[in-house]
């Protein structure tokens, strides 16, 4: 990649590109086509293709010598430079595409016992192979890390699913890079998966828009991203061609409907037939190329007009879009004729002039005759319909008056007055952190740091960057008053002192004779003013504090196509059960019918119903007193168009983003944004929330949903994928009544047994809530997981932590914990993490009597559990249990858990025995079911 530094251009305005060994064009596809000059070296034991790229393409930036080189403007037929009113040269950068090849070869290693996969690239760059493996018997498309003896030197582990290994040059001065991966044919690895990454540009290169997949066993189902299958074997001469035919015949037999049984795939019975192959894939790399634009202004010797000369060294057709201004406001207008040749009017606002070849090279030029009273000349350069060149993000501005004899005055002025924007500030932070990451990944760092320490350090760096940005852009205090007040212990009401009896007056010493006491006239007491009840404070992290959430759909709700109308019929019924909030499914048109793969965010005609039906539903829910939460997917978005490499990362609709909106460290979608601030969701492009335009668009969208549809708050999908500080930004803009995030990750296990201490798990959820400044709650996944183990294994002692408090998020930050038993992912027809069967009511007896905000799943409301759930909600509302209620755990043993909440409600779950403290009229049993019981204080 050619990199031209602006600083050097400003000091020395002439730059040339020197190609070592030979000169080539900027599109050296033919010279890099290894297929034309590769050599097949075949012997009895070795069969491989040697890569012999024909030409070196090292692009070197060379500074011009002021003594010998001239500026572009010297090519004009002008008089002495003293005649110029203005003269300057501007550096510009443009993107040019260079074509090359990715080479993939599978053959035996030199020792003839193992095999080797070779991946090469013909283009210059800093190439990294991001790769992993799948094993025999694996299902799905997830990667695993390869065994350590398979990892080449210099490999770095990426979380727990991939490896990154740099490709190396074959020899110094050569642009060709390659990497060899060795493996045993007796291993249980079924395939090697990889994508290629260019560290210089951050671009990812895939195979037909997906990962490269190299099969190492012959029964893997053929799919669109496989390399070396079928056609890949046909290029081999001699004996290998016969092997190819054998393999093709075998695969043809499977195509007739015969599928390999799961028993034949067992590693014990596996017959591995690894066959060598060689394959090439085209690659297009975008490189940044530096060019110059020179402008000079002088008085015309024949008229009173000014003549402006413009020249550039940009090759090809260049159109200058230009106009003039008569005041400092720089408002574009079309000047009077004459115009240069090849000039047309553009939308009655500007002129388009095709620059003419300068006759001495690849550049072009034009001259413009302008009236003397004009203040400035404005222009931009158009290279094609999608490429426009400006200077530092603004239109080029050339002063025509008041700048005589001052060369480059505009640049000095701009430089002196330029302020550091928030983007420049954050870019600096990102660059510094990337330097730290590079140092961490160096060979010395790898020797001294354990993998866990490296991962932890990298995560801390990401958090610091995000926090630094947040501190810079916001003056809001880190902790709100409401969050601070929550930690205070409620103070007892002060006792009003009774009035004391009046004491007899003692005469003063200086008064010789006391006065006779005057009769006291009783004065009626003024009526005491009524103390107003404190107003309930609403926070988006808690609502009123007395909320009970109903999930208003399941995984199959979209299938009828009229879910909004079906739910509308149940609005009164849901409200009468005591719910205060209802969570609706994702409203956006989506690739998946359930709504969690959104495309055009402003298209609200989904499988659940049309936008007008959604509005009607929300209105009906409001009429029965329910607040409505919209399910918004902010982490990822499905693209509607492919880029030049066939990757889906171009978006349509009102928010027509491009790859700049996609994070740069997701190997699947070739994003050009910054690194993700969370975990990547690999099924769709992950949105880069660090981009100002992305945040602006999403805030406008959320506000539009609030106004257009009437949503009162949000359920935020997959918030693990981006930093909680961005959520704070979105909630501050949209001002929801209530918001809750889905922060779902794995609990801690030792082998198959859940550990008792889940502090690390709930701490991660607490950290995310804290990053939102408490503006959102989070689903208490920790509590759900612990309930699973406690009820499945009859280990109710798990429901108390080491300090005698509830062991989930509800034990540490109860007001922000949204507790639940089941949802559309864990239950319904998906059943990813189903609650222990037959024990659901024990779960509801726990969450509906404890602090936090309880959420009840639609399938359970409209089932045989309905009456019991309704009774528990009634008990909660009757006793005013809220999100900050106090819990006193009185029993946590093998077969029983019991607690007293706010000294008003006692409960127990489990088959073991418990009765609350005895006393005259102390407790009354109000509800009893299978292995649970609830009492109220009399």
N, C-alpha and C positions, 0 to 999 in steps of 0.2 A: 504494500500500500504506500502511495506517495503522500507524504504529509508536508504541508507548507505552513510554516509558522508565520503568523501575521506580524509578530514583532520584527522578524528579520526582513520582511517585505517592506515595512515602514522605513527601516534604516537603509535598505538597499533595494530600490524598487524594481530591479530586474532579476528574474529568476529563470533558470533553464533546467531542463531535466536531462541528465546524462545516463544512458543505459550502458552498464558495464559490458564489455566484450562486443556488443553490437547494438545498433539502433533498431527498435521495433516500434510498431504502432501501439496505441493504448488498448487495442483489442487484439491481443496476440493469440487468438484461438488456434490458428493453424500451426504456429510454432510450438504450441503446447500440447498438440494432439499426439499423445504417446502411442496411440494405436497404430500410427503410420510407421513408427520406427522401433517398436518393441521387438525383442528377439526371443523366440521360443527356444529354450535350452532343454532338450529332452534326452534323457539317457534311460538306462534300464531302471534306475532307482529314483531319479529325481525328475520332476516335471514342474517347471515354473516359468513364469514370464518375467524377464528383467526389465525394469523401468529405465528408459534412457531418454529423458527429455532433451530436446535438441538445443535449447538456447537458455542462457541465463537472463533473467529479467530483473535485475536489481535496480530499482529506481532510486536515484540519489539526487538530493536537492543541492544545487551549486549556487553559492552567492556570487553575484556579479561584481566585478571589479570596477570601481568608479573611474579608474583611469582609462579603461579600454571599452567598456560597454556603454551603450546609449539607451535612453528611454524610448518607449514606443513613439512618443510624439516627435522625435527627431526624424521620423520617416515622412512627416508632412513637409510640404513645400512652404515653409514659413521663413520669415526674416529672423533677425537676431532675437534671442530669448528676451532681450530687454523690452521688446514690443509687447510682450504678454501682459495682460491685466491679471490673469490667473493661470496657474499651471499646477497640476498635481496628478499623482498616480494612485489608484485605489487597488488594494489586493482583494480578490474575490475567490471563493471556493465553490467548486461544483462537483457533483457526483458523476463518475463515469463507470460504466460496467465493463469488467474484464472477464473473458470466458476462459475456462480451464476444465480440468477433469479430476474426478475422484476415482481412484483405482482400488479395487478390492480383489485380493487373491487368497485362495485357500489351498495349501499344499503341505506335503510332509516337511518336517524340519530336517536339518542336516544329519541328525543322529538316526533318522529313519524310524524312531520309536514313537515320537510325538508328532503333532501337527502344528502348523502355524497359520494364523490369520494375519495378512499384511494389508494395512490400509495406507494409501498414499494420496497426496494432493499435489497438483502441478503448479499451483499459484503461490506467489510469495505471501507470507503472513505468519502469524503466531498461532499455529493450529493446535487444538486440543481435542482429543477423542473423549467424549462423554459416553460411557458405556457400562453395560451390565449384562447379566446372563439370566436365562430361564432354565429350569431344571425339568427333567423327565417327570411327567405327572402333574406339572403346574397347570393351573387354569387361569384364564384372564390374561391381561397384558402387562402386569406389573413386573419390574425388574428386581433382581437380587444382585448383591455384590458378588463378584467372583471370588473363589478361594485365594488366599494370599499368595500361594505359589504360582498363580496364574497372572499376577499383576506385574507388569514391567516396572523397572526402576523409574522413580519419579512420579509414581501414581499417588493420587490423593483421594481419600474417601470423601464422598459427598453424601452427607447424612447416612442413611442406612440402606440406600437402594442403588447407588451407582459409584463409579470410579472415574476420575479424570486423569488422563495421561497425555503428556505433550508429545507431539510428533517431532522428529528430529530431521535435520538436513542430512542428505546422503553424504555431502562433503561441502566444505566452506566455499562460498561463492555460487552455490547452486540454489535454485528456488524450490527444488523438489523436496518434499518432506514425507517421511513414512514412519510407521510404527508396526512392530511385530508382536503378536500375542501368541504365546505357546500354551498348548493344552494337551492333556492325555486323551487318547481315544476311548479309554476305559472309564472316564469320568461320567457322572450323571447329568452333565450339562446338555440340554437339548438344543439351545440356540444362543448366539451372541447378538446382543442388540446394541446399536450405537447411533449417535449423531455426531457430526463434526462441527466444532465451534472455532471461530476466528477470534482470538482474544483481542486483536487490534481494533476490530469494529464491533465486537459483541454479537455478530450475526451467527445464527445456527443454520446448518445445512442438513436437509433430510432427504429421504427417498420417497418421491411422489407424495410429499406432504406428511410423511410418517417416519418412524424410526427405521433405520436400516436393520434388517433381520437376517442373520446368516445361520441357516439350519445346520445342525450337526448330526441329526438323525433323519431317517428317510420317511417317517410317517407324519411329520408335522403338516398340518393342513396348510395348503398354499393360500397365501393372502397377498394383498397389494403391495406390502412393503418388504417382501422377501427378495433377497439377492442370491444368485447362484442356483436358482431353481429352474429346471427344464432347459430353457434356451441358453442358460449360462454355461452348460456343459458342451454345447455344440461346437465351440470354437477350438476344442482340443484336437490335435492330430493323433493319428496312430492309435495306440492301445486305449488311450483315454476316450476316444470317440466310441469305442465299443462299450466301455463302461457307461458312457452317456446313454447309449441306446438301451442298454439293459435297464438303467434307472428309469428312462422314459416309458419303457414297456411296463415296468412295475407300477409306475404312477398311473398309467392308462387303465390298468386293471382296477385300481381303486376308483377311478372316475366312473366306472360302470355301476356304482352303487354299493360297492363293498367297502365297509368301514372297518378299520382296525379296532378290535375290541380293547377295552381297558386292560384286560388281562395281558394282551400281547405287548402293551406299553410298559408293563412292569419292568423295572430295571433289572430284575433277575433273569427275565427271559429275553431281554433286549438284544436284537441283532443290529449292531450299528454298521451302516455302510456310508462312511464318510468318503466323499468324492471331491477331488480338487476342481477348482474353477477359477476363471479370471473374468472380471467384469469392470466396465467403465461407466461412470455416470457424469453427465455434464454438470458444471458448476458455474455460476455467475456471481462474481464478487463486485460489490460497489466500493470504489476507491475514491478518496478525496483528492482532487487535483487543483492546484493553485494556478490562477491566471491573474492578469493585470488589466485594468481599464484606465486609460490615460485621457485627461481632458485639459484643454487649454483654451483660453479666451483672449482675443486681441481686437483692437479697433480695425475696422475695414479701411484700407488706404483710399478707397474710391468713394465711399458713402459715409454717412454718419452712423451706420449700424455697427453692431458687434458681430464677430464671426467666432463660433465655437467649434473647435476641432475635437472629435472623439475617436479613439482607436482602442482596439483590444486584440490580444493574442489568442483569444478563444477560437478554436477551429470550427469550421462549419458555418451554417447560416445563423446569424445572430440578428434578432430584431430588437430595436430600441423603442420602447414605448415612452413617449416624452410629451412634455407640455411646459408651460411657463407660468410664472406668478408675478403679480404686480405689487404684492405687499409681503410683509414678513410672515403672514399666516400660512404661506406656502400652499395656497389653494390653486389646484390645477386649472388651467384653461388652455384653449387652443390658440396659438398666435396667428397673426396674419401671414399670408404667403410672402415670399417664396418658400417652398419646402425642398428638401433633398430628393433625388430620384427614389423611386420605389417607396413612396409614402402614401399611406391610406389613413382615413379617419376611423377611429375606434370608439364606437358608442357615443359620439358627439362629446367625448370627455378628454380624449387624448389622441395623439398621432402615433402610427406605427411606421417606422422606417427600417427597411432592410439594409444593414451595413454592407458596403461594397468591398470586395477583396482589395487588400492593399498592394498586391502585385509583387511582394517580396517574400511572402511566406504564407503561413496558414491563417493569419489574422485578417481583420477587416476594419473599415473606417467610414466616417462620414463627416461632413461639415454642415453647420447650421447658421443661417443668417438671421439675426434677431434684432428687434428694435431696441434703441438705446435706452428707452424709459423702463424696460423690463427689469425687475429686481432679481429674478432667479430662474434657473433652468432645472427642471425636475425630470428624472428618468429612471427606468428600470430596464433590465435586459431580459429578453425572452428567448430561451434556447429551444423549447418545444412547448406543447400545450400544458405540460405539467411542471416545467422547470423555469423559474424566474429567479434572477439574481439581484440582490439588493446589497447595500453596504451597512453592515452591523444591524441588520434587521429593518432598516429604514430605506426610503427612496433616496437615491443619489440626489444631492442638492448642490448646484454650482452657482455661487453668487456672481451676478453680472454687474453689480454696482457696489461701491463702498468697500471693495476688497482689492483695489488696485495694488499691484506689485507685491502682494502677499501670497506667497506660494503655500498652499495647503493650510490656509488660515482656518477653514472650517474644521479641520481635524484637530487642530490645537484647541480650538474653542470647545469642541465636543469633549475632548479628553479632560479639559480643566473642569467642566461642569458635570461630567458624568457621575451618576450616583450608583452605588452598588445595589442592585436589585436583590430581592429575596431569592430569585432563581440562581443568580450568580453566587450568592452566599451559600446556598445549599449545594450547588455544584462543587464548590470548594470543599465542603464537608465530605461529599461523596468521593472526591478524588483522594483526599487524605486517607479516608478509610480503605479505599482500594489499595493504596500503597501499603497500609498496615496488613491487609489481607495477603498481598503479594509476599511481604516479608514472612508472614506466618507460614505460607505454603512453600517457602524455600527449603532446600535440602537440610540445612542446619536446623531449622525449626522442626522439621519432621522428626529428626533424631531426638530432639529434646522434649517434645510434647506428645502426650498420649492423645489418641483420637478423641476421647471424650473432652479433653481440655481444649483441643483445637475447635471442636464444634461449639463448645460453650463460649470460647473467646469470640468466635465469629458472630454468634448470636448477640453477644453483648455489644459488639461493634455496631451491628445493625440497629439495636435499640438506642444506642447513644446518638447515632446519626439522626434517627427519627425524632428523638427527644430534643436534640439541638435545633432541629428545624422548627419544632413546635414552639420552643421557647422564643425563637427569633420572630415567628410570625404572629404570635398571640401575646397579648398583655393580660389575659385572663389569669387569675391566680390558679395554681395547680390544684388546690383543693377548694371545693365550694364550701360555703358556710353550712349547707345542709349536711355535707359529708362529715364535717368536723363535729357538728352537733350530735350526729348519730353515735359518736363514740362516748359522749358524756353520759354519766349515770343519772337517771332521772332523780331530781331533787324532791324530797317530801314537801307537801304544801305547808307553808308557815302557819303555826297556830296563831289565832287572833287573841291577844291577851285580854282577859276580863278586866273591866274598870275597877280600880281599887276604891275602897271607901274613903271619903274626904277626910283629911287630917285636920285637927284644930290648928288655927293660926297661932303662931308664937309671936307675942309682941316684940317689936324691935327695942333694943336697950335704950336708944335715944328718946323714945316716946314715953314720957312719964306716966301718962294715963291712957290705957287702951280705949279705943272707940267702941261704942256699943255696936254689936254686930247687927247689920241690916238684914232684914228678913230676905231669904233667898226666893227669888221668883223662878219657878221652874220654867226652863226654856225647852220647848219641844225639840227633839233631835231631828236633824235634817235626814230625810230618807237616804239610805245608802244607795249609791248608784250601782246598777247591775253590772257585774263584770262580764264583758262580752266573751263568748267562747272563742278560744283561739282558732283562727282560720286554718283549715287543713292545708298544709303546704304540699304542692304538687311538684314532684320531680320526675323527669322522664325515666329515671332508674327505678322508681318505686310506684309511680302513679299516686293514688291517695294513701297507699300503704295497706289498704283493705281489699286489694284486687284479687279476684279469682278468675283464671283464664280458661276459656274453652277453646280447644283446637277444633275448628269448624270444617274439617275435611280429613280424608284418609288417602292412601296411595291410589285408590281406584276411583276417586270422585270425579275425575275428568271424563270418564267413559260415557256418561250419559249425554254430555254436551250441553247440559242445562243445569249445572250444579248451583249456579247463583239463584235460580228460581226455586229449586228444591230446598235450598237452605233458607230462603225467604219465608217459606211456609212454616219453618220451625223456629222463627225468630222469637215469637212470644214464649214458646215452650222453653227455649234455652234460657231466656231472661227469668222466667218464673222459677227456675231451679236455683237461682241465686248467683249466677255468673255476672260479672261486671265487664269483662273483656272477651272479645272473640277474635281469633286469629284466622284470617282468610288465606287461601292458597295464592301462589304467585300469579299476578294478573297479566304478565307480559306474554306476548306471542313467543313461542319457544320451540327449539328443535325437538326436545323431549316433551311429550304431552302433559307431563306433570308440572311443567313450568320452570324447572330449575336449570334450564340451558337457554337463557333468554337471548333474543336477537335484537330486534328493534324495540328499544325500551318504551317508546311512545305508542306502540301498537298494543292496545289492551283488549284486542279481540282474541281470546284464548280458547282452549278446549273446555274451560269451565263456563264460558258464555261470552256474550258481547259486552262492550263497554257500557252501553245503556242499561243492560241487565245488572252489571256490577254497581252502577250508580243507584239503581232502584233497590238493590239488596242493602247497600250501606245506609240508605235513607230509612229503610224499614227497621234495621238494627238500631239506629239512633232513636227511632220513635219508641222502642221498648226499653231504652235506657242502657244500651250496650255500647261501649267504646270499641272501635274496630281497628285491628292491626293488619297492615299489609305486609305480605312476605316479599321482601326485596332482596334480590341477588346482586350484590355489588362487587363480589370478588372476581367474577369471570363473566364473559359474554361471548356468544358464538358469532363468528364473522359470517358475512354474506358473500364475500368474494375472495378469490385466491390471488396471491402475489405472483411475481414472475417465476418463482420456484414451485408453484403449485401449493403453497401453504395458505391455509385459511386464516388470514389476519387483517383483512380489509373489511371494515364495517359499513353498513348501509343505514338508511333511515335518517332521522333527524340528527342523530349523533353519528356522523359519518367519519369515525376515527380511522386511523391507519395503524401501522405497526408501532408507531411512537407511543401508542396507548397501551401496549403490551409489555409486560416485564421482560427484561433482557436475559434472565437466567432460567427461563423455561425452555428446555431443549426442543419442545414440540412445535412451537409456533413462531420462531424467528422474530421475537419482539425486539424493538430498538429502544425500549425504555430503560429505566434504571433497574437494579436488582430488586426482587420482591422483598417486601417487608414482613412476609410471613411464609407459610407453606404453600407450595404450588398445587393446584387442582389440575391434573394432567388431561382431563377430558375436554377442556375448552381453553381459549386464550385467557390468561390471568391479567387483569387490568392493573396498570401501574398507577397507583393512587398518589405517587409523589409528583405527578404531572399536574401543573396548575390548571390546565384546560380540562383535564379529566374531573378534578374536584369541582370545578365551576359547573360543568355540565351535570354532574350527578346531584349537586345541591339544587340546581334549577329543576331537575326532574323530580326530586323528592318534594319540593315545594309545590310543583305542578300537581302531583298526586294528592297532596293535602287539599289543595283548592279545588281541583277538577273532580276528584272522586269522593273526597270527604274522609279519607283515612285519618285516624286519631294518633296512630303510632306505627311502630315497625317491629317485625320479627326479622332479624338480619341473618342471612344464610352464610354459612362457612366463613365465620369471622377469623378463623385461624389463618386465613390467607392474606390478611393485611393488618397493618398496625392499628391498635385501638385509638391512637391519636387522630387518625383520619375519621373514625366513627364519631369522635367528639365534634369534629368540624361539621360533619353532615347533620348531626343532631342539633347543634347550635343553630344551623341555618334553617332546618325544617321544624324545629320546636315541637316535637311530639309530646303527647300526653304520657306515653309509655313506650319503652324500647327494650328489647331483649335480643341478645346475640347467641348464635349457635356455636359455642366453642367446645368441640367434641374431639378429644384425643384419648389415647389408650391409658388405662390405669396401670398400676405397677403389679406385676405378677412374678412369682418365683416358680418357674416351670408352669404348671397349669393352675396353681393355687394363688388366689389374690392375696397380696400382702395386707396386713392389718393397718399399717401406717400408710395412708394415702395423702399425706401432707404435700408431697411434691406435685401430685396431680391437681389438687385443689389450688395450690399456689399459682400454677400456670393460669388457671381461670381467674383467680384474684388479680394477677398481674394484668390480664387483658382488661378487666373491669376498671382497674386503676388507671390504665392508659387512656380510657375514655373519660377519665375524671369523674367516674361514677355516674355518667349520664345515661348508661345502659346497664341493665342487669344481664345475667347469663344463665342459661339452662344448667342446672346443677347435675352434671353428668356423674360427678363423684358420688353423690348420694344415691343415684339410681344404681350404679355399679355395686356399691356396698350393700344395698338392699337385696340385689341379686344373690350375692354370696351368703348373706345372713339367712335368707329365706330358703334358698336351695339346700344349704348344708346344715340347716338348723344351728347356726352359729350367731345368735342374736347379740352376743357380746361385741360383735363388730360395730354395733351402732353407737358405741361410745368411744371417743378418742382417748389419748393418754391423759387429757385434762378433764375428762368427764363431760365433754361437750359433744354435740352431734359431729360426726366425722367428715361431713361434706362441706361444701361452700356455705351451707346454711349454718354451720357452726362457727364460721369466721366472719362472714359478712352477710348476715341473714337478709337484710333489706334488698340486696342485689341478687339473691339466689331465687331462680325460678325452678321450683322442684316439679318433677314429673315422673310418671310411671311408664308411659308408653307414648310414642308418636308415630308419624307416618313412615319414618325410616326404621325404627326399632321394631315396630309391630306391623299391623295391617298385613298386606300380602307380601311385603318385602321381608319382614322378620329378621332384620340384620342383628338384633340384640333383644330378643323377645323376653319380656318379664316372666319369671317362673309361673308356669301354668297353674291356674286355680288359686293363686296367692295374690292376685291383683288387689283385692280389697284390703289385705294387710298393708300393701303399699299406700293405698289411698287413706287408710286410717292413720298412717304416719304423716303424709304430707299435708292432709287437710286439717290436722290438729297442731301442726308445728309452724314456727315462723317461716318467713319466705313468702313467695307468691306461688301458690300451687296451680298447676296446669292439668286439666283433665282431657283425655283423648276422646275424640268423637265416637269411636267404636265402642268405648266403654259406657258413654252416656246413653246411647241408644242400644242397650243390651239388658240382660237380666240383672246387671249391677246397678241399674239406674236408681232404684229406690234407696239403696244403701248409700250411693254417692250423694243423692239429694239430702239424705238425713245428715250426713257428715258436713255438707255445706251449710245446712241449717244450724248445726251446732256451732260451727266456726263463726257464722254471722251473729248468732244470738249472744255469744260470749265475747264478741268483738276481738277475736284473735287477729293479729295483723302481722306485717312482715318483720316487725322488730320484737315480737313477743318473746318472753323469757322462758327457757326450758330448764327444768330440773330433772335430770335423769336419775330415777330412783332404783332402777334395776336393769342390768345388762348382763345376762347370763347366757348359758348355752341355749336354753329353750324359751326364753322370755325377755322382752324389752318392755320397760314401763317408764313413763315420764309424766310430770305435772307441768302444765303450761299456764303461765300467768296466775297460778293459784286458783284457776277457774275450771280447768278441764284436766282430767286424768285419763290416761289411755294405756293400753297394753296390747302388744302383738306377740304371737307365738303360742305354742301349745302349753307352755308352762303356766304356773299359777301366779296371780297377782291380784291384790285388792288394795285400794288406797287406804290411807290412815283412817282408823275407826274413830268415831266420835258421834255425839248426839246430833243427828241431822247433818253430818258433814258432807257426805257424797251420795249422789243418786245415780244409779245406772240408767243411761239413756239410749244406748245402742249396743247391740251385741251381734256378732257374726262369726263366721268360721275363723277361729284362732285370733280374734280381735275383740276388744271391748272398750267402751268409752263411758266415762262418768262426768257429771257436772257437779260443781260445788252447790250445796243447797243455800 
